Amino acid sequence: MTTDLVTANLAALYDTFDSTRTGYVDADIFKMRADHVCAGLVPDSFSPERQAIRDVFAAWWNHTSAADHDGDGRVSRDEFIAAHRSKRAAGIVLALANALFDAVDTDQNDEISQEAFTGFYQVCRITDEATRTAFEKLDVNGDGVITREAYLDAVRQFMTSNDPLAPGTWLLGRTGAR
């Protein structure tokens, strides 16, 4: 049985949270991920960018935890994928993408360079290969930067598109559906 691209991408997203391969994610894992990302991207504890990232991670966990059908406080891979097939989930992930872009776009010109993108992906613990692939696909006009619009479009595609040619479906590199 083949897996559709959205499912494969959502599974790859889940894997970024379940890095120890416990088979579940929970509130502590989401909080640790938010803390790690904030520390790496926004060292100022009192900055609005840091608070925005924390707030969206909290909203994201609230949405994700609703998929915990057995009530154990943990969300399995299948539950995570099911929870993220909604427009609401895509909206939350887009809000996080916007907040993360704000943190990475330090000169506030609505563009991030390859260097800034690479630093961002390193903080998020994305592999070097996936980082290179994602940047190549997202830099649609080859000018060496990714615009906010292109990045948000890519996140939308990642969450919803089964088109393997859509730049956003490569956001976390090659997935099992290709």
Secondary structure, 3 states (H helix, E strand, C coil): CCCCHHHHHHHHHHHHHCCCCCCCEEHHHHHHHHHHHHHHHCCCCCCHHHHHHHHHHHHHHHHHHCCCCCCCCEECHHHHHHHCCCHHHHHHHHHHHHHHHHHHCCCCCCEEEHHHHHHHHHHCCCCHHHHHHHHHHHCCCCCCEEEHHHHHHHHHHHHHCCCCCCHHHHCCCCCCCC
